[in-house]
Amino acid sequence: MNKKHYVIAASALAAVIAAYFLFGRGSTDESSAFRLAPVERGDVEALVSATGTLSAVTTVQVGTQVSGRVDALMVDFNDTVKKGQLIARIDPTLQQQTVRDAEAGVERSQAELDQSQREYERNKQLFDRKVLTEIDFNTAKYGLEVAKANLKSAKVTLERARQNLEYTSIFAPIDGVVVERDVDVGQTVAASLSAPQLFLIANDLKHMQILASVDESDIGQIKDGQTVRFAVQAYPTEKFPGAVQQVRLQSKVQENVVNYTVVVSLDNLAGKLLPGMTATVEFLTGSARGVLIVPNAALRFRPSRDQLVALGAGRNAERPAGSDARPPNGAGATGANGTGTARWTGNQGAGAGARNSTAVWVLDDAGKLERIHVTAGITDGQRTQIESPKLKEGMQVIIGSTQSSATTGASPFQSAQPQSGPRPPGAF
């Protein structure tokens, strides 16, 4: 064989390879141009995802109402406390001095009252004998009333000083666990404007809650009592159950997105979950058991014009019953092998107007493209429930093309829904 023959043979081989990739299939394997997936029977769940933070149902900040130096701490982190238990003490020296000063003030006011009382009685006798004028008598009477008021004020001051002395002893307000300790022995705390926090006590960590932030587009699917699953980073392979306790009406705007807080209640009997953990929450909004399922890619797939022509989209392609839609230009021509048609089954007219109605594509026994109308149901984001009398478990549906858009002349992944009105397959 001379050089000219080699060139002719190489040109013929290149033409064969180009034709193979152009039509996306060989003469013996008609499905090689597509990626297929089986129709399965199983369970599918519709979920709304959100994130939130674990916290105790009831937490109490324990502070102090008096200023002073922390003299003693009786509890530490993670300690269990009982209501009324002494947990800290402020140095009482200054408060004890204030009490003694208030006691002296009461004694002084009492002495002034006694003096005013004697003065009043003496002036009253003189006034009765007409020796003292009424003005002088009223002055003595006024002095007595002022002395009584001063004594009352001094007693109130004494009570306040004694109460502040009691405030130097800090007691647990509830039964619970100390989750925060914010002071150390010797530290000075000032209670001039607001009570400084000494401890944070959680009531019961066996029953906790998640405050999840849900987008406004999903909040309509969340209801009280709804089943919830969540995971935390500490246990990535484990799912924990919960339930929606409350959907709070107050909204929050974060980065121009409106969010609502959903309270999820949960049990923590094993003690694995800790306050402050970040939880990835899944709200179960719907479920279906034992139904036919296909990958979402099968609902998105649409063949290109070249694929329809190459796989026998002929003039006799079936159209939906009651539809006047006609095959696109070029789809009515005889296929590359001169035989066969791409069958179009299912009522596309209904599917175009219904939100949950769409179609999948399969290869029939002759290797021709066939469009099957399906009703889509619940989806989990990767798989979708479908209903169709023509689809059975184990059938292969097309989920993609092995050809590039440059070879086929159009992207094999077209929208699952027609853009406007009922159209036959391949109409773009």
HELIX and SHEET records of a PDB file:
HELIX    1   1 LYS A    3  PHE A   23  1                                  21    
HELIX    2   2 THR A   93  ASP A  128  1                                  36    
HELIX    3   3 GLU A  134  TYR A  167  1                                  34    
HELIX    4   4 ILE A  219  GLN A  221  5                                   3    
HELIX    5   5 ASN A  296  ARG A  300  1                                   5    
HELIX    6   6 ARG A  305  ALA A  310  1                                   6    
HELIX    7   7 GLN A  348  GLY A  353  1                                   6    
HELIX    8   8 SER A  405  THR A  408  1                                   4    
SHEET    1   A 2 PHE A  34  PRO A  38  0                                        
SHEET    2   A 2 GLN A 396  SER A 401 -1                                        
SHEET    1   B 9 ARG A 343  TRP A 344  0                                        
SHEET    2   B 9 LEU A 369  THR A 379  1                                        
SHEET    3   B 9 ARG A 383  GLU A 387 -1                                        
SHEET    4   B 9 THR A 278  PRO A 295 -1                                        
SHEET    5   B 9 GLU A  40  ALA A  56 -1                                        
SHEET    6   B 9 HIS A 207  ASP A 215 -1                                        
SHEET    7   B 9 VAL A 257  ASP A 267 -1                                        
SHEET    8   B 9 TYR A 235  GLN A 254 -1                                        
SHEET    9   B 9 THR A 227  VAL A 232 -1                                        
SHEET    1   C 4 THR A  59  GLY A  63  0                                        
SHEET    2   C 4 GLN A 197  ALA A 202 -1                                        
SHEET    3   C 4 GLY A 176  ARG A 181 -1                                        
SHEET    4   C 4 THR A  80  VAL A  81 -1                                        
SHEET    1   D 4 SER A 169  PHE A 171  0                                        
SHEET    2   D 4 LEU A  86  ILE A  90 -1                                        
SHEET    3   D 4 GLY A  68  LEU A  73 -1                                        
SHEET    4   D 4 THR A 188  VAL A 189 -1                                        
SHEET    1   E 3 ARG A 343  TRP A 344  0                                        
SHEET    2   E 3 LEU A 369  THR A 379  1                                        
SHEET    3   E 3 SER A 357  LEU A 363 -1                                        
END                                                                             
